[in-house]
Amino acid sequence: MEYKKIISGSEAKYFINSNENNIKSCGGAQGSYNLPVEFLDYARDHNVLIQDPSIDYARKDKDGNAFVIQEEYTFKLGQGVLWLIGEEYDNNRNKFIASINSSNGKFQIYRTVYNKLSSQEYGWFVKLYDKNLAGNELILNIDEGNKILKLDIRFNGVSQSVDSREVDSEEDNINSDNEINSNFDLNIEHPHNRIVFGAPGTGKSNRLENNKVAFGQNFERVTFYPNYSYAQFVGTYKPVPVKELVNGVETTTITYKYIPGPFMRTYVKAIRSIKENNPKPYLLLIEEINRANVAAVFGDVFQLLDRKDGQSEYEIETSEDMRAYLASELKGDESEYERIRIPKNMYIWATMNSADQGVFPMDTAFKRRWNFEYIGINENSDGIKDITVKLGQDEHDVNWNDLRMAINNKLSKVCKVNEDKLLGPYFLSKDVISTSEGSNYVKDNKKFIEAFKSKILMYLYEDAAKQYKQKLFEGCNDQSKYSSVCESFEKIGESIFGEDILSYAVDGE
């Protein structure tokens, strides 16, 4: 059983001024939603909502006992609500509470009531009220078979919500290309075009991995490499094998069709969600962006990276093949897709490691279209500060982070190596430096030794300190061969860097 109501101006913080195409404050909003009386009657008659005298809530003295969902029923938030307030609320033990206003007899839910109760269970309505727009439709659905009461928001011509930070700005254009409403708040804290960079092992990928949780499953990951191309990234017309029956015999023929790349796939998903009035943020995540020639990979898409309020400021012309593909995926006539922009709900994030030997330089025009976010060499080191390893034939104890910092300081101060070539906290993977439960020692010391030789020593010898081997490996009798350095490390451990190497962890002198 479904019940609907349009949220009025007195029930919402903001509304869309249709004459000026901008968002405005509703002013003295009452801070509550009136719920359909038919819903109350049905829910009460069918034992979905009951009055609970044990709940002490803010309006109990005025309105009497609160209406809550009886124990057999589950309270669910619909996709429209979750899009507005965040997918994390889908996993909360959200609760519903309402009352009959003693002065006007209306069945209502109040922001003040929810605000004063546990935010973990009742915070959903506080956030919904602060995000929603007048004109949207409140949906209440009772599923008696599965014992579910669902509350949802349907966007009626007002595709989306607004954050209070945007109220003062009246520049948002409600109508964008192809009649797609682009005026909405995605509630994503980070920039649309974002590159996270830093030295190897500083946790660039891990940071984006944690941040992408806000997108749920709406993301695609791609790793750039030297031969990566525009056709792979955006899309191109390719031969495709097709199986068909000819006189009862299965044969394979070749046809041609447009094959989208990760950029175009993400773009289509983002546009489709807007067209369906259920806008969600979509993320394209690019690992090692500067290991490919970005000017060639992005091609004319480069123009779309200029954004205003999240949407591309400029359009690009589409090819005939791309136009046909977009029309087939998004419906409509091909003429609608002669020009495209990146929509506001499409994000492009990337990692970059400028220390790699095989990277391509980025020109200034490309760089200025991105927000760069630097991770310092010791920014994520707290998690490894107590890890201990055994080195050398005598198996003496060494603090791994102290050794890492000492190597970095010697590279910086003695060898004059740039910071982007230093060792980040997780240059060695978490698996290698993980400790046994209740201990500071690495689980597998042999594994650590092998990883140190094959990853750290190789990197230092062949890359970071290639021109400064004698200075860095002053404790080795023979620095002419990598194998000799490894053999020395097995015997004397960190002393291959000099007897006083660990002093560099403190003072770098």
C-alpha positions as CSV (number, residue, x, y, z in Angstrom):
1,M,0.0,0.0,0.0
2,E,1.5,3.3,-1.1
3,Y,0.8,6.8,0.2
4,K,2.1,10.1,-1.3
5,K,2.3,13.7,-0.4
6,I,4.0,16.8,-2.0
7,I,6.4,18.5,0.4
8,S,5.2,22.1,0.8
9,G,7.2,25.2,1.2
10,S,6.4,25.3,4.9
11,E,7.9,21.8,5.3
12,A,11.2,22.3,3.5
13,K,14.2,24.6,3.9
14,Y,14.5,25.5,0.2
15,F,12.5,25.7,-3.0
16,I,13.3,26.3,-6.7
17,N,12.3,29.7,-8.0
18,S,11.0,28.7,-11.4
19,N,11.0,32.3,-12.7
20,E,14.7,32.8,-12.0
21,N,15.9,29.2,-12.1
22,N,17.6,29.3,-8.8
23,I,17.4,27.9,-5.3
24,K,16.0,30.1,-2.5
25,S,15.4,29.8,1.1
26,C,11.9,29.1,2.3
27,G,12.5,31.3,5.3
28,G,10.4,30.4,8.4
29,A,10.0,26.7,7.7
30,Q,8.1,24.8,10.4
31,G,10.6,22.0,10.7
32,S,8.2,19.1,10.3
33,Y,6.4,17.0,7.7
34,N,2.7,16.3,7.7
35,L,2.0,12.7,6.9
36,P,-1.1,11.6,5.0
37,V,-4.0,10.8,7.4
38,E,-4.9,7.9,5.2
39,F,-1.5,6.4,5.9
40,L,-2.0,6.7,9.7
41,D,-5.5,5.1,9.5
42,Y,-4.2,2.2,7.5
43,A,-1.0,1.7,9.5
44,R,-2.9,1.8,12.7
45,D,-5.7,-0.5,11.6
46,H,-3.2,-3.1,10.3
47,N,-1.0,-2.9,13.3
48,V,2.0,-1.4,11.4
49,L,2.2,1.7,13.7
50,I,1.5,1.5,17.4
51,Q,1.6,4.0,20.3
52,D,4.3,3.3,22.7
53,P,3.9,4.9,26.2
54,S,7.4,3.9,27.2
55,I,9.1,6.4,24.9
56,D,9.9,9.7,26.5
57,Y,10.2,12.2,23.6
58,A,10.2,16.0,23.2
59,R,6.4,16.4,22.5
60,K,5.0,13.8,24.8
61,D,3.4,16.4,27.1
62,K,1.7,18.0,24.1
63,D,0.9,15.2,21.7
64,G,0.7,12.1,24.0
65,N,2.3,8.7,23.3
66,A,4.5,8.5,20.2
67,F,3.6,6.4,17.2
68,V,6.4,3.9,16.3
69,I,6.8,0.9,14.1
70,Q,5.8,-2.4,15.8
71,E,8.5,-4.9,16.3
72,E,7.6,-7.3,13.5
73,Y,8.1,-4.6,10.9
74,T,11.4,-3.3,9.4
75,F,11.9,0.4,8.7
76,K,13.7,1.1,5.4
77,L,14.9,4.2,3.6
78,G,14.4,4.3,-0.2
79,Q,17.0,5.1,-2.8
80,G,15.8,8.7,-3.2
81,V,16.4,9.4,0.5
82,L,19.7,7.5,0.6
83,W,20.9,9.5,-2.4
84,L,20.1,12.7,-0.5
85,I,21.6,11.8,2.9
86,G,24.2,9.2,2.1
87,E,24.3,5.4,1.4
88,E,25.8,4.8,4.9
89,Y,22.3,5.4,6.4
90,D,21.2,2.2,4.6
91,N,23.1,0.2,7.2
92,N,21.9,2.2,10.3
93,R,19.3,0.9,12.6
94,N,17.0,3.8,11.6
95,K,13.9,4.5,13.7
96,F,10.6,6.2,13.0
97,I,8.7,8.3,15.4
98,A,5.6,10.5,14.9
99,S,2.7,12.0,16.8
100,I,-0.7,13.6,16.4
101,N,-0.4,17.3,16.9
102,S,-2.6,18.2,19.8
103,S,-3.5,21.6,18.5
104,N,-4.3,20.8,14.8
105,G,-4.8,17.1,14.8
106,K,-2.3,16.5,12.0
107,F,-0.1,13.4,11.9
108,Q,3.5,14.8,11.9
109,I,7.2,14.0,12.2
110,Y,9.3,16.7,13.7
111,R,12.9,17.7,13.1
112,T,13.3,18.9,16.7
113,V,12.1,15.5,18.0
114,Y,14.6,13.6,15.9
115,N,17.4,16.0,16.7
116,K,17.0,15.5,20.4
117,L,17.0,11.7,20.2
118,S,19.9,9.4,19.3
119,S,21.5,10.8,16.1
120,Q,22.6,7.4,15.1
121,E,19.1,6.1,14.9
122,Y,17.1,9.2,14.2
123,G,19.7,11.3,12.4
124,W,18.3,10.3,9.0
125,F,15.3,12.7,9.2
126,V,17.4,15.7,10.4
127,K,19.7,15.3,7.4
128,L,16.8,14.7,5.1
129,Y,14.9,17.8,6.2
130,D,18.1,19.9,5.8
131,K,18.6,18.5,2.2
132,N,15.2,18.3,0.7
133,L,13.4,20.8,-1.6
134,A,9.8,21.9,-1.6
135,G,8.0,20.2,-4.5
136,N,9.5,16.8,-4.0
137,E,7.2,13.9,-3.2
138,L,7.2,12.0,0.0
139,I,6.4,8.3,-0.5
140,L,5.3,5.9,2.3
141,N,5.0,2.2,1.3
142,I,3.6,-0.6,3.5
143,D,4.7,-4.1,2.4
144,E,2.6,-6.3,4.6
145,G,3.9,-9.5,3.0
146,N,7.6,-8.8,3.9
147,K,6.7,-6.7,6.9
148,I,8.5,-3.5,5.7
149,L,7.6,0.2,6.0
150,K,9.6,2.1,3.5
151,L,10.0,5.9,3.3
152,D,11.3,7.4,0.1
153,I,11.6,10.7,-1.9
154,R,10.5,11.1,-5.5
155,F,11.9,14.0,-7.4
156,N,9.1,15.7,-9.2
157,G,10.7,17.9,-11.8
158,V,13.1,18.9,-9.2
159,S,15.7,16.3,-9.8
160,Q,17.7,16.9,-6.7
161,S,18.5,18.5,-3.4
162,V,20.7,21.3,-2.2
163,D,23.2,21.8,0.5
164,S,22.7,24.9,2.7
165,R,26.1,26.2,1.5
166,E,24.6,26.7,-1.9
167,V,21.6,28.7,-0.9
168,D,23.3,32.1,-1.1
169,S,24.3,31.4,-4.7
170,E,21.6,32.0,-7.3
171,E,23.7,31.1,-10.3
172,D,22.9,27.4,-10.7
173,N,21.3,26.7,-14.1
174,I,18.4,24.3,-13.7
175,N,18.3,23.3,-17.3
176,S,21.4,21.9,-18.9
177,D,22.1,20.1,-22.2
178,N,19.4,17.6,-23.3
179,E,17.1,18.9,-20.6
180,I,19.1,17.3,-17.9
181,N,18.7,19.0,-14.5
182,S,22.2,19.7,-13.1
183,N,21.2,21.6,-10.0
184,F,21.9,19.1,-7.2
185,D,24.2,18.6,-4.3
186,L,26.1,15.3,-4.4
187,N,27.4,15.5,-0.9
188,I,30.9,14.5,-2.0
189,E,33.6,16.4,0.0
190,H,36.4,16.2,-2.6
191,P,36.9,18.0,-6.0
192,H,35.6,16.6,-9.3
193,N,39.0,16.5,-10.9
194,R,41.5,15.3,-8.3
195,I,45.1,13.9,-8.5
196,V,46.7,12.5,-5.3
197,F,50.4,12.4,-5.5
198,G,53.4,11.7,-3.3
199,A,56.4,9.5,-2.9
200,P,56.2,5.8,-3.5
201,G,54.4,4.0,-0.6
202,T,52.8,7.1,1.0
203,G,49.3,5.7,0.6
204,K,47.9,7.4,-2.4
205,S,45.8,4.5,-3.7
206,N,44.7,3.7,-0.1
207,R,43.4,7.3,0.4
208,L,41.3,7.1,-2.8
209,E,40.2,3.6,-1.9
210,N,38.8,4.9,1.4
211,N,37.3,8.0,-0.2
212,K,35.5,6.1,-2.9
213,V,33.2,4.5,-0.3
214,A,31.0,7.5,-0.8
215,F,30.2,6.2,-4.3
216,G,29.1,2.7,-3.3
217,Q,29.5,0.5,-6.3
218,N,29.3,3.4,-8.7
219,F,32.9,3.5,-9.8
220,E,35.3,2.1,-12.3
221,R,39.1,1.8,-12.0
222,V,41.6,1.9,-14.8
223,T,45.4,1.8,-14.7
224,F,47.4,3.9,-17.2
225,Y,50.5,2.5,-18.9
226,P,52.9,3.8,-21.6
227,N,50.9,2.4,-24.6
228,Y,47.5,3.3,-23.3
229,S,45.4,5.2,-25.9
230,Y,42.4,7.4,-26.5
231,A,40.6,4.5,-28.1
232,Q,41.0,2.4,-24.9
233,F,40.1,5.2,-22.6
234,V,37.2,6.9,-24.4
235,G,36.1,4.3,-27.0
236,T,36.3,3.5,-30.6
237,Y,34.8,1.5,-33.5
238,K,36.1,-2.1,-33.4
239,P,35.6,-5.4,-35.1
240,V,33.5,-7.8,-33.0
241,P,33.0,-11.5,-33.6
242,V,29.3,-12.5,-33.9
243,K,28.0,-16.1,-33.8
244,E,25.1,-17.0,-36.0
245,L,23.4,-20.0,-37.4
246,V,23.7,-20.5,-41.1
247,N,21.8,-23.6,-42.5
248,G,21.8,-25.0,-39.0
249,V,25.6,-24.6,-38.6
250,E,27.0,-22.1,-36.1
251,T,29.4,-19.7,-37.8
252,T,31.3,-16.7,-36.7
253,T,31.3,-13.5,-38.7
254,I,32.9,-10.1,-38.0
255,T,30.9,-7.0,-37.5
256,Y,31.8,-3.5,-36.3
257,K,30.5,-1.6,-33.3
258,Y,31.4,1.2,-31.0
259,I,33.2,-0.2,-27.9
260,P,33.2,2.3,-25.0
261,G,36.2,2.8,-22.7
262,P,36.0,3.5,-19.0
263,F,35.5,7.2,-19.5
264,M,32.5,6.7,-21.8
265,R,31.0,3.9,-19.6
266,T,31.2,6.1,-16.5
267,Y,29.8,9.1,-18.5
268,V,26.8,7.1,-19.7
269,K,26.0,5.8,-16.2
270,A,26.1,9.3,-14.7
271,I,23.9,10.8,-17.4
272,R,21.4,7.9,-17.2
273,S,21.0,8.4,-13.5
274,I,20.2,12.1,-14.0
275,K,17.7,11.3,-16.9
276,E,15.9,8.8,-14.6
277,N,15.5,11.5,-11.9
278,N,17.6,9.4,-9.5
279,P,21.0,11.2,-9.7
280,K,23.9,9.4,-8.0
281,P,27.6,10.3,-8.0
282,Y,29.9,8.2,-10.3
283,L,33.6,7.9,-10.1
284,L,36.3,7.1,-12.6
285,L,39.5,6.2,-10.8
286,I,42.7,6.4,-12.7
287,E,45.8,4.7,-11.2
288,E,49.3,6.0,-12.3
289,I,47.8,8.7,-14.5
290,N,51.3,10.0,-15.6
291,R,52.5,6.6,-16.8
292,A,50.7,7.3,-20.1
293,N,50.8,10.2,-22.4
294,V,47.8,12.0,-21.0
295,A,47.5,14.5,-23.8
296,A,47.1,11.7,-26.3
297,V,44.9,9.5,-24.0
298,F,42.4,12.3,-23.2
299,G,42.4,13.9,-26.6
300,D,39.5,16.3,-27.0
301,V,38.1,15.1,-23.7
302,F,40.8,17.3,-22.2
303,Q,38.5,20.3,-23.0
304,L,35.8,18.8,-20.8
305,L,38.0,19.0,-17.7
306,D,37.3,22.7,-17.3
307,R,34.4,22.7,-14.8
308,K,32.0,25.2,-13.5
309,D,29.9,24.1,-10.5
310,G,30.9,20.6,-11.3
311,Q,29.8,20.5,-14.9
312,S,32.0,21.0,-18.0
313,E,32.2,24.7,-18.9
314,Y,32.8,23.9,-22.5
315,E,31.4,21.3,-24.9
316,I,33.1,19.0,-27.4
317,E,31.8,17.6,-30.7
318,T,31.1,13.9,-30.7
319,S,32.0,11.6,-33.5
320,E,29.3,9.8,-35.5
321,D,30.1,6.5,-33.9
322,M,30.0,8.0,-30.4
323,R,26.7,9.8,-31.1
324,A,25.0,6.6,-32.2
325,Y,26.3,4.8,-29.2
326,L,25.0,7.5,-26.8
327,A,21.6,7.6,-28.5
328,S,21.3,3.8,-28.2
329,E,22.3,3.8,-24.5
330,L,20.6,6.9,-23.3
331,K,17.6,6.9,-25.7
332,G,16.6,9.8,-27.9
333,D,17.7,11.1,-31.3
334,E,21.4,11.2,-32.3
335,S,21.1,14.9,-32.8
336,E,20.7,15.3,-29.0
337,Y,24.3,14.1,-28.6
338,E,26.2,16.1,-31.1
339,R,27.9,17.9,-28.2
340,I,28.5,16.6,-24.7
341,R,29.7,17.9,-21.3
342,I,30.8,16.0,-18.3
343,P,27.9,16.2,-15.8
344,K,28.1,17.3,-12.2
345,N,27.7,13.8,-10.9
346,M,30.8,12.4,-12.6
347,Y,34.1,12.5,-10.8
348,I,37.5,11.8,-12.1
349,W,40.2,11.0,-9.5
350,A,43.7,9.8,-10.1
351,T,47.0,8.8,-8.4
352,M,50.4,10.0,-9.6
353,N,53.9,9.1,-8.7
354,S,56.5,11.4,-10.3
355,A,59.4,9.3,-9.0
356,D,58.9,6.6,-11.5
357,Q,61.4,6.5,-14.4
358,G,58.8,5.7,-17.0
359,V,56.5,8.6,-16.5
360,F,55.4,11.2,-19.0
361,P,55.5,14.9,-18.2
362,M,52.3,16.8,-17.9
363,D,51.9,20.1,-19.5
364,T,50.7,23.2,-17.6
365,A,47.4,23.4,-19.4
366,F,46.5,19.8,-18.4
367,K,47.7,20.3,-14.8
368,R,45.7,23.4,-14.1
369,R,42.5,21.6,-14.7
370,W,43.1,19.3,-11.7
371,N,43.1,19.7,-8.0
372,F,46.4,18.3,-6.7
373,E,46.6,16.8,-3.3
374,Y,50.0,16.0,-1.8
375,I,50.6,13.2,0.7
376,G,53.7,13.9,2.8
377,I,56.5,11.3,3.2
378,N,55.6,10.7,6.9
379,E,51.9,11.5,6.8
380,N,50.7,7.9,7.3
381,S,53.5,6.6,9.4
382,D,51.7,6.2,12.7
383,G,50.5,2.7,11.8
384,I,54.1,1.4,11.4
385,K,56.0,3.3,14.1
386,D,56.3,0.3,16.5
387,I,57.1,-2.5,14.0
388,T,60.3,-4.3,14.7
389,V,62.4,-6.5,12.4
390,K,65.5,-8.7,13.0
391,L,68.4,-7.9,10.7
392,G,71.9,-9.3,10.0
393,Q,73.4,-12.6,10.9
394,D,73.2,-11.8,14.6
395,E,69.4,-11.0,14.2
396,H,69.5,-7.8,16.1
397,D,66.3,-5.8,16.6
398,V,65.6,-2.7,14.4
399,N,62.6,-0.5,14.3
400,W,61.4,-0.5,10.7
401,N,60.1,3.1,10.6
402,D,63.3,4.4,12.2
403,L,65.3,2.7,9.5
404,R,63.0,4.0,6.8
405,M,63.3,7.6,8.1
406,A,67.0,7.2,8.5
407,I,67.4,6.1,4.9
408,N,65.2,9.0,3.7
409,N,67.2,11.5,5.7
410,K,70.5,10.3,4.3
411,L,69.0,10.3,0.8
412,S,67.9,13.9,1.3
413,K,70.8,15.4,3.2
414,V,73.8,13.5,1.9
415,C,72.7,12.3,-1.5
416,K,70.5,15.4,-2.3
417,V,67.7,13.2,-3.6
418,N,64.3,14.9,-4.1
419,E,61.5,14.1,-1.8
420,D,59.4,12.4,-4.4
421,K,62.0,9.6,-4.6
422,L,62.0,8.8,-0.8
423,L,60.4,5.8,0.8
424,G,56.8,6.1,2.0
425,P,55.5,4.2,5.1
426,Y,54.0,1.6,2.9
427,F,56.6,1.2,0.3
428,L,56.6,-2.4,1.6
429,S,53.0,-3.7,1.6
430,K,51.0,-4.2,4.8
431,D,51.2,-8.0,4.2
432,V,55.0,-7.8,4.5
433,I,55.2,-5.6,7.6
434,S,52.2,-7.0,9.4
435,T,52.9,-8.1,13.0
436,S,51.8,-11.1,15.1
437,E,48.9,-10.5,17.5
438,G,50.2,-9.0,20.8
439,S,53.7,-8.5,19.3
440,N,55.6,-5.7,17.6
441,Y,57.7,-8.2,15.5
442,V,56.8,-8.8,11.9
443,K,55.0,-12.1,11.4
444,D,57.4,-13.4,8.8
445,N,60.9,-11.9,9.2
446,K,62.3,-14.0,6.2
447,K,59.5,-12.5,4.0
448,F,60.5,-9.0,5.2
449,I,64.2,-9.6,4.3
450,E,63.4,-10.8,0.9
451,A,61.0,-7.9,0.2
452,F,63.6,-5.4,1.5
453,K,66.2,-6.8,-0.9
454,S,63.9,-7.2,-4.0
455,K,62.0,-3.9,-3.5
456,I,63.8,-1.4,-1.4
457,L,67.4,-2.2,-2.3
458,M,66.6,-2.6,-5.9
459,Y,64.7,0.7,-6.0
460,L,67.5,2.5,-4.2
461,Y,70.2,0.9,-6.3
462,E,68.6,1.3,-9.7
463,D,66.6,4.5,-9.2
464,A,66.6,6.8,-6.2
465,A,70.3,6.6,-5.4
466,K,71.6,5.5,-8.8
467,Q,74.2,8.3,-8.9
468,Y,75.0,8.1,-5.2
469,K,75.7,4.4,-4.5
470,Q,79.0,5.0,-2.8
471,K,77.5,7.6,-0.4
472,L,74.4,5.6,0.4
473,F,75.8,2.2,0.7
474,E,79.0,3.3,2.4
475,G,79.0,0.2,4.7
476,C,79.4,-2.2,1.8
477,N,82.8,-3.3,0.7
478,D,81.5,-3.6,-2.9
479,Q,78.9,-1.2,-4.3
480,S,79.5,-2.1,-7.9
481,K,76.9,-4.9,-8.1
482,Y,73.4,-5.0,-6.7
483,S,74.0,-8.7,-5.7
484,S,76.9,-7.6,-3.6
485,V,74.8,-5.1,-1.7
486,C,72.1,-7.8,-1.1
487,E,74.8,-10.2,0.3
488,S,76.1,-7.5,2.6
489,F,72.6,-6.7,3.8
490,E,72.1,-10.4,4.7
491,K,75.2,-10.3,6.9
492,I,75.2,-6.9,8.5
493,G,71.6,-5.6,8.0
494,E,71.1,-1.8,8.1
495,S,74.9,-1.2,8.5
496,I,75.2,-1.4,4.7
497,F,74.1,2.3,4.9
498,G,76.8,3.1,7.5
499,E,77.4,2.3,11.1
500,D,75.6,5.4,12.3
501,I,72.7,5.1,9.9
502,L,70.0,5.0,12.6
503,S,71.1,8.4,13.9
504,Y,69.7,9.9,10.8
505,A,66.2,8.9,11.9
506,V,66.5,11.5,14.6
507,D,68.7,14.4,13.4
508,G,69.5,13.6,9.8
509,E,73.1,14.8,10.3
